């Protein structure tokens, strides 16, 4: 097995050093706990309680109640409060550790922010492309407010901090960006958005029509980030458990993969750059894929020695026996920290938890042995991303960045369409059982089964509203073998999405599902059979060089311009590659219209991060309707819970 490769190297020459994150710290305050154990708490609703984990949590709760009862008996207020605070922190850590062990009920995925490293050969190249690709959208759709929305070319993996200072307007005035909106102010106000930490800026206009013509033209501020010397990538397959791989003096060992849990040990070559705070900057990131090769959503992580929880338990028992010794025990914890740091100067024991079953692992190590402190002034023009109907010329949205859309590689490799013979195998059926009201005020929820079409190229053009036309027939049976037909009145089935109105039907077809009310049936239905009409499409794929484009399609700079009078854009999707053969990422698509009535010129303009070299067109052509026969064993009804 080949060793993992160094993804990027930097030409930065800042003198510095590198080490792993500190795993322990003082316990006297809750804020310092994060330095002891780095934990991302998982959302409990996404996890199920296996019996063993549930029992552990119940036992822990009983243990904590006994602890609190014992501590409440301490007469000395200062010691009582200190012991309760110290013990509560330890119980909190133990609880999170147990909760992280819960297997996920559903699999969920996330984008890998470090995939972008493969598109740029150096850290400087990555940084420059990110900086040159930041765009400001001036969204002026609201009469009293403009939103200056920040668009990033990609997720920068080193946690940049952007501070906006001023906005320049088309009358050459400048206003500072304030942190809060002031009610009653009759002047234009520029306020930083606090929503979702998105770094957007709002421009508020008072009720003065004369001020509404003053439009923002530039947004100015600064960006700061700490850039590592390099990012090292260590890839492990699921059969490499126990293996150690090394690059640049850094060793990574895959200790274990246990369903959704991954444990690794990292040994580094030396200390970090003095300018880097390892408690504020991630030095290790573990990513994992499942059998689909997609990256799993990260649900939690922890750092610390493998026997950390055992040590917590030992300390808790000592507090229970001798709560008056809490100060002594805190010093014991501090001593343990120092001993651990001395013994494992350059080692980190790291665990990561995921929302899905792990197949393979990728460990990213950020080499901060030489860090570069980025601080740059920004003055960015504000562009309109709005459609135009006033005949204005096509605007430019300039960028010197090249960004690729890697998702299109897999998307456009998909099969174009199914054949009629493949429908029975590829169309899946999902069920929702009948829910009977359990008390006054609850609604009766019908049972239903829905048809799930696979993701293909045809689904880029056809949603469920067009995919399924109607039911041809449907029958229900009182046995799972389908031999005992249930007689249903003919006028109680709506076959066609309500087109032939039937009042209170027993069975009705809705878009992509069949809804039925088993409470109206003489016996409970256990099997359904039927035929549904499904729409299939032919998908045509054509590729053009930019110097051989057909009429109605042209390229100008980073713009793909489609003349809607010559090209049917309703049944076509366009994708753009640069000269490397990689798909470019879109910035936005705008529609310009000119004229009215039947004499309208319609132009569709798509802007890209990069210069188009090849244009690919996917076109939906011939449509046909086919019959799809289905059979499904029905689920039992459920009762709604009482409040």
N, C-alpha and C positions, 0 to 999 in steps of 0.2 A: 504494500500500500504506500502510495506516494505521500510525502509529508505535505501539509497545507502550505499554500503559497502566501507570500507577502503581497497584500493587495496594492498598497500605495506606499511610496517613499516620498519624503519631502526634502527639498533643497534648503529648508530653513536652517539657520546656523546658530540659533539661540542656545546658549550654554545651559544645560539642565540635566536632570536625572530622573529615574523612574522606579516606582514601587507599587505594591497592591494597596487596596483600601484597608485602613485600620479596622479591626473587627471588634474591639472593645473600648469602653470608655466609662466615665463615672456614672453612677446611678442616682445621684442626689436630686436631679430634676428630670421631668418627663422629656424635655427637649433633648437631653443628653442621651436618652435611650436609643435614639436613631443611630448614634455613633457606635453603640454596642452591637446592634443587630439591624441590618438594613432590611426592612420588610415592606413589601407592597401588599396591602390587605386585599384579598380577593373579594369579589362581590358574592355574598353568600347565596343570593338567589340563583346563581348559575350552577350551584353545586348541590348534589344530593348527599344525604347522610347514610353512608353504609352503617350497618349495625355496630360494628366495632368502633368506628369513629364517633358515632353518636353516643355510645357508652362511655368513651373517653371524655367527651365533653360533659356528660352528666356527672361522671366521677370528679372531674375538675371543678365543676360548679359546687358540688358537695364539699370538696376540699377547701374551696375558697370561702364558703359560708362558715365552715368550722374555724378557719383562720381568722376571719373577721370577728367572729364571736369571741375568740380567745383574745384578740387584740383589744376589743372594746372593753375588756376587763382591766386594762392597764390604767392605773390612776394618774400617772404622770402624763399630762396633756401633750407635751412636746414629744416624748418618746412614743406615745400612742399614735400621734399623727405621722411621725417619721416612719414608724414600723408599718402603718397601714399604707402609706404612699409607696414605700419600698416594696412591700409584698404585692401590692396591686399591680405594679409594673411587671413583676416576675410572672404573675398569673396571666397578665395580658399577653406576654410573649408566648407562654405555653399554650394559651387558647389559639392564638394565631397560627402557631406551629401545627396544632391539631387540625384546624380548619383548612389549612393549605393541603393537608393530606386527603381531603375529600375528593373522590374522583368526580370529574365533571359529568353532568347529565347530557350536555350538548357540546358539540364541537364548534368552536368558532376560530376565525382566522384573523390575521392582521398583516399589514404590509411590512416587509423588512426594510427599514430605513437605510440599511447599509449596502443594499444591492446597488445603490447609486454609485458606490465606490468603484465598481467595475467599469463605469463609463468614463472615468477620469484617471489619468496615469499618475497624478501627483496630488498632494494635499493643496498646493497652491492652485492647481487647475480646478479642483473641486470648489475651493473657496471663491475663486474669481468667477466661475460660472454661476454660483449661487448669488453673489453680489450683483452681477450684471443682469440677472434674470428677475430681480424683484420689480414688480409693477404695481402702480397705484391706479385703482379704478375709481373714477368720480361718478358715483351713482346719484344722479339728481332727480330721481323719480318722485320724491316726496316734496310737497310744496314748501314745507318749513324746515327741511333738513337735507343736507347732502351727506352721503356716507363715503368717506375715503377708505376704500377697502384694499388691504394689502394682499397681493397675490405672490406667492413664493414659487419659484420654478420647481423645487423639490424640497423635501424635508431635510434640513441641514442637521446632520447627526451629532453636532457638538453644542447644542443648546445655546443658540445665539440670543443676545439680549438687545432689543431695539428700543431706543428712546426717541420719540418724535418731539421736536422742539417748536417749529413754526410752520405755518402755511402761508404761501404767497398767493395772491389773487391777481386776476387779470387787470386790475387797476394799479398794479405794482405795490399794493399795500401788503404788509406782513402782520400776522396775528400769532401770538404764542399759543401753544397747545396747553390747555388747562386740565386739571384733574377732575373738576366738578363743574356742572352746569349751574349757572346762577339765574334763578327765577326772576322775571321782571326786567332783566337787562334788555334794553332796546337797541343794542348793537349786535353785530355778528359775533358769535362765540365759537371757538374751536375747542372741542373737549375730547379727551382720550376715552375710547370705549373700554368699559370694564367687563364686557360680556365675553365669557369663555376665554379670557386672556388672549384675544385675537389680534391685538396691536392695531386695530382700526381706529380711525379718527372721525368724529362727527362734526359737521359744520352746521350750526343752528342759526336760522334767520328769524329776526323779529317780524312783526306784521307791518313791514314797510315794503311796498312793491318796488320802490327804487333800489333797495339793497339786493333784491333777488337776482339782478343782472350781474352782480359781482361774484364771479365763479373762481373756485380754487384752481390754481395752475401747477403749483409745486408743493411737495411735502418734504420738509427737511428734518434731519435728525442724525443720530449716530447708531452704529451697530458695533457690538463687542462680542467676542467669543474667544475661547482658549482652544487652540488647534494642536493636536498631537503631532509628534514627529511622523507617525505612521499608524495604520490600523492593521493588525495581524489577524488572519483568519485561520482557524483550526477546524477542519471538518472531520466528523466522526460518523461512521455508520453504526447501526445498532449492534453489529457483531464485533465492534471494537471496544467494548466495555473492558476497562482495565488497562487500555493502551495509553501511552504517553507520547506526545508529539512536541517537537521543539523547533523554535525559530528565534534567531537573534538572541539566544541565551534565555528565552522565555519558554517554560515548559507548561503544557496543559495535559492533565490526566482526566480521562472520562471515567469517573469512579463508578457510576451506575446510571441506568435508565430503568425506572419503575413506573410503568404506565404513563402518568402525566408528570412525573417528577424526574428531574435530572440533577445529578451531583457531579461537580468537577472540582479538581484541585489545581491551583495555578501557582507556579513558582516563577518569580521574576528575577531579573539580573541585577537590579540595584534600586536605589531610591528615586522618587519622582523629582521633577523640576521643583525647586523651592517656591516657585510662583503658583504651583498647583495645589489646591486643597483637595485631597482625596476623599474627604467627607462630603464634598459638594459636587464633585465631578465623577461620573461613572468611569471606572477603569476596566470593567469587565461587563460584557453583555452576552448572555446565552440565548440563542434562538433555536427553535426546533421545528421540524416538519413531521407530518404524519404520512400515511401511505399514499396520499394524493400529491405529495411533494409541495404542498402549500404550507406556509409558515403559520404555526399555531399562535393564538392569542396568549399573551403572557399574563398570568393571573397573580403571581406573587414571587418573592425571592427572599433569601436570607443569606447572611454571611456569618461565619463563626465556626469554632471547632465542632467536630461531629458529636462530642459528648456535652454540648452546651446545655441541653435540656436537663440532663442528669445533674449538672452543676446547679442549675436553678432549683431543682427539687431539693438538693442537699441544703442550699441556703434557706429555702422556705421552711424545711424541717427544723433548722437551727433557730429561726425566728420564732416558730411555734413553741419550741422548748424554752427559749431564752429571749423573749422580745426586748428585754432591756439591753441586749447586746447589739442592737441594730447598728449603732455607729461602728462597732467593732467589725460587724459583718460587711458593712460598706467598705471599710478599709481592706477587708479580706478580698472583696471583689476587685478593688483597685490593685491590690497586690497580684491577683490572678491575671489581670489585664497586662501588667508590666511583664510578668513571667511569660505569658503567651507571646507578647510582642517580641521579647528577647529570643524566645525559642523559635518563633516562626517569623523572622524579620521580613522575609520576602515571599511569604506563602499565604494563600487565601483558600479557605474551604467554602465553596459557593453552591447553593441549591436554588433551582428555579422550578416553578410550577406553571403548567400550561392547561388551557381549556381544550384538551384532546389527548389522545394516546400518541406518545412520542415514538417516531421511527428512527430519525436521524437528528444529529445535533451539529450546530455551528457555533463556535465560541469566538467572539471578537475581543481582542485585547488591544486597548488603546495605549500606545507607546508614548507616554508623556515624559520620557527621559529627556527630551528636548521639546519644550512647549513654545508655541508662538502665540503671543497675545495680540489678537486682532482688534483694532479700534479704528473705525473709518467713518468719515462724515458722509452722509447721504443727502442728495438733493434730487428728488425723483419727480418727473412730470406726471400730472394726473390725466389719465386717458378716459374717454367716455366708452363704456362697453354697451351702450344702448343702441337698439335698432333705430334706423333713420327713415323717415317718410317725407322729408322736406326737400329732397333732391340734392342734399349736400354731397360733395365728392367723397369717395372712399377714404377714410382716415388711415393714418399709419399708426401702428402700435409697435414701436421699435424695441428690439432687444438684440444684444450681441451674444446671447447665450445659446448653446445647443443643449437641448434636453430630450432624452428619448423616453418613449412610452413603452416600457417592457411588457405591460399587460396585453398589448396588441399582438405580440408574438404568439401567445397561446390562444387568444381569442380568434384570430384569423386562421389558425390551423384546424379549427373545429370543422366537423362535417357540415356540409351545406344544408341538407334536409334528409328526413327519413323517407323510406319507401312505405307503402301501405303494409307490407308484410312485416316491417319492423315495429309497427305501432304497439302491438300487444306486448312486446318485450321492453320497449323504451318508455312508454307512457306509464308513470307511476300513479297510484291512487292513494291519497291521504284521507283519513277519516276523522270526523269529530262526532262523538256520540250524542244521543238525545239527553237533554238535561231537564229533569222533571222538577217543577217548583216544590220547594220544601216548606214554604211558609207564605203567608200573605205578602204581596208586594214584589215577589220574585217573578221573573219572566220565564216562560217556557222557551227553551232553546231547542230548535229542531236539530235532528241528526243530519249529517251531510257527508258526502264523499266528493272530493275534488280531484280533477285530472291535472297532473303535473307534467308539462311537456319538457323534455331535456333542453339544455342550453346549446343551440346550434346557430349557424349563421342566419338561418331563416328567422330565428327569434329576435334578431336585431331589427326586423321589419314588422313583425307580427306579434302583438300582445294577445292575451287570453280573450279579449273582446272580439277579436277577429278569428282566432284559432279554432274555436269550437262554435259551430253554427247552431245546432239543436240536437235534441234527442230524437231518434227515429222510433224507438220503443224502449220500455223498461218494464221488468217484471220482478216481483218479490216472492220469496219462498219462505215457508215456515221451518224448513230444515236446511242444514248446511250442504246437503247433497244436491239440493235443487230439484227434488222430485215432487214436492207438495206445494203447488202454486197457490198463492193467496189472491183471491178474487178482489179486484179493486174497480170501483165504478169508472167507466171511461171518462166521465166528465170531471174526475178528481185529479187528473194529471195534466200539468202544464208542460208541454214538450218544448216550447219555443220562447223562453225568456219573457213570458208575459204578453206575447203578441196577441194571442187569443185569450182574452181575460177569463180567468176562472176564479171565482170567489172562494177563498180559504181552501186551496188545493191540498190534497194529501201529499202529493209529490210535485215538485217543480224544478225546472232547469234554470240555473242562474249563471250566466257567463261561462264558468268553467267547472261548475259543481252541480250536483243533484241534492236538493234538500227534501227531506221527508219527515213526516210526523208519525212515528210508530204508535203513538197513543190513539190514533184514529183507526189503526188496523185492527181487524177482528182477532188476530194473533200477532205475536211479536215476529217481525221479519228477521231472518237470519242469513239470507243470501239475496243478492240482487244481480240480475243479468240485464243486458241491454245493448243498444247500438247508439253511438253518438257520431255525428258528422264532424269530421276534422278537415281543416283547410291545410293543404300542402302547397309549397311554392318552389319554383325553380330559381336558383341563385346563380347569377353569372358574374364572373370575376375577370376584370380587364386591367391591364397595366400599361401606363404610358410614360415615356420619357418627357421631360419638360419641354424639349425642343420639337416634340411631335404630338402635341396635344390636339384633340378634336375641337371642332367649333363649339363655343360656349364655355370652354374651360381654359383658364390662363393662370399664370403664376407671375406675381410681382413682388420682389423682395421676399418677405416671409409670409406672404398672403397667397392663398388659393382662392381664386375668384370664379364663381359659377354664375353664368347668365341663365336665370330661371326661365326665360322665354325660349331657350334652345335646349336646355337640359332639364329633365324631370327630376328635381331633387327630392320629391316625395317617396320615390321608390329606389333611391340611390344613397349609398354611404361612400364617402371618400376618405382615404387614408394616405398619408404622405411619408415618404422616406427621404433621407438625405443621401449624399454620395457614398456614405459608408454602408448603405443598405439597411439601416435601422429606422424604425418608425419614430417620427418626431411627435413630441407632445403638443397638444393643442393649447393655445392661450384662451381663445374664445371664438365663437361663431356669431356673426351679426348679419342681419338682413336689411338691405337698403331697397326701398321702393320709391318709384317716381311715377306720378300720374294718378288717375283715378278711373273708376268704372271698368270698362273692358280694355282700356288703353293704359295698362300698368306695366312698367318695367321693374322686374324683381331680380336683385343681385344678392347672392349669398357669399359672404366673405369669411373665410376661416384663417385665423392668425396662428402661427406656430413658433415654437422656440427652435429656430433653425431655418436653414434654407432648403426648400423643397427641390428634390432632384428627380424623384419618381412618384407618379400619382397612381394609386390603385383605386379602382371603382368596384364596389359590390352593388349589383343591381338585381332587384326582385322582379322576375318576369311572370311567366305563366302561373296562374293559380288554378287549383283543382280541389274538389271536395270528394273525400272518400269516407267510407263507413268503417268505424272502429268498434268491434265487439268487445265487451268487457264483462267480467264476472268478479264479484267481491263478497267475501264473508263479512257480515256486518258486526260492528262492535255492540256491546251491551250498553244500556242507558246508565247514566250516572245521576245521583241525587245532589242537589246543591247543598252546600254546607249551611247549617244554622248559624246565625250571628250570636 
